[in-house]
Amino acid sequence: MTATETTAVAQSVEIGTSAPAEAPATLSLTPNAAVKVRALLDQEGRDDLRLRVAVQPGGCSGMQYQLFFDERVLDGDVEHDLAGVPVVVDRMSSPYLGGATIDFTDTIEQQGFTIDNPNAGGGCACGNSFCG
């Protein structure tokens, strides 16, 4: 994966700091996101990679998303097949991502993945993050 593609896959977006008690629904990919992830996976030329979506502490004031390709499936990971894309989410991140939708935008103004997450709080001034 080139630096440009890595930048397109890695997102840093803030969400609230406390996990919801129960995830309202599963994670989903829009058709645009699925096409882009499949294209990036094809460029890698490996059939053992999957998209890992994680939530980690950091960013402006809470948690941030991490999207990257991973060949591992760890104990406790939740595996998904979303529009033909293999996706894994670790057990700690899963409650934060219930009902979230990953999209890909490619316009003159913006290019990259975005996550619409019903568990996220209000937006931050940086425009890339959510605060709790």
N, C-alpha and C positions, 0 to 999 in steps of 0.2 A: 504494500500500500504506500503511495507517495505521500509526502507531507500535506499536499492539498487534500487528498482523499482522507487522510487521517483527521485533518481539521474538520472536514465535512461530517465525519462520523462521530468525533468526540464533541460532546456538548456539555456545557456547564450551565445548568439552570437550577435556580434555587426553589426549594419547596419548604413547607412548614416543617418544624423540627420534631413533631410528635407523630408517630405512625397511627393511622386510623385503626380502630379496634378490629374491624373486618373490612376486607377489600370488597367494594361494591360490585366489581366485575373484573374480567381479565384484561390484560394489556392488549392493545390492538395496533395494527399498522394500517395506514391508508394505502390505497393502491399506488400512489406516487412513491411513498416510502418503501414499499415492498419491491417495486421495480428498481429503485436506486440501490437498496441493500443487495438484491440479487446481482445487479451489475457489478458492484464492488466485490462481492464474493467471487463472481466469475473471473474478475481481474486477478484475484489472488491465486486462482488456479488450484485450489485445494478443496476437497470435498469433506474435510473434517472440521471446517470452521463453522461457527454459529455466531449470531449477534448476541452479545452479552449486554444486558441493560441492568445497571446498578445505581443505587442511591448511596452517596457517601457524604460525610460531614464536609463542609467547606463552603466557599463562595461568600457572598455578601453577608448573609445572616442566617444561614440554616444548612440546608442539604443541597447537593448538586447531583445531577445525573451524569453517569458515565456510560457511553456507548462505545463498544469496541468489539473486535472479532476475537474469539477465543476458541481454542480446540478442546478445552477442558470442560467436563461436566463434574461439578463438585458435589459432595454429599449434601443433601438438602436443597439443591438447585431445583427450581421449577422449570420444566421444559415445555416449550410451546412450539407449535407449527402455525405461524401466522402468515397467511396468504402464500404458503410455500416457502417461507423463510424460517429456518431453525433459530429459535430465540431461547436463551436461558436467563433466568433471574434468580439471584441468590435468595435464600429464605429471609434474610433481614430486610432486603429491598422490596420484596413482594408486597407487603402490606401498603407501602407508600405508592405503589404503581397500579393498584386496582382501579380499573376504569380509565386509565390513561391511554391516550392515542398518540402514536408517533407519526409525524408527517414529514415530508420533504418538500421544500420550496426551492425553486430555481427560477428566479426572476432577475431583472437588471438591478433591483434594489436589495435583494437578499438571496443567499444560497445556503442551504444547510438543513439539518434536521431540527424540528421543533417538537415539543411534547406538550400536549394539552392534557393537564392532569387535574381532575376534580378535587384531589386532595391538597392542592397547592393553595397557599394563602394569596395575599395581594402582590402586585408587581413591584419590583424595585426600580430605582432610578436608572440603573445601568441598562435596562431594557432586555437583559438576558436572563433575568433571575426572578424568582418568586420568594417572598418573605413570609414567615409564619405570622 
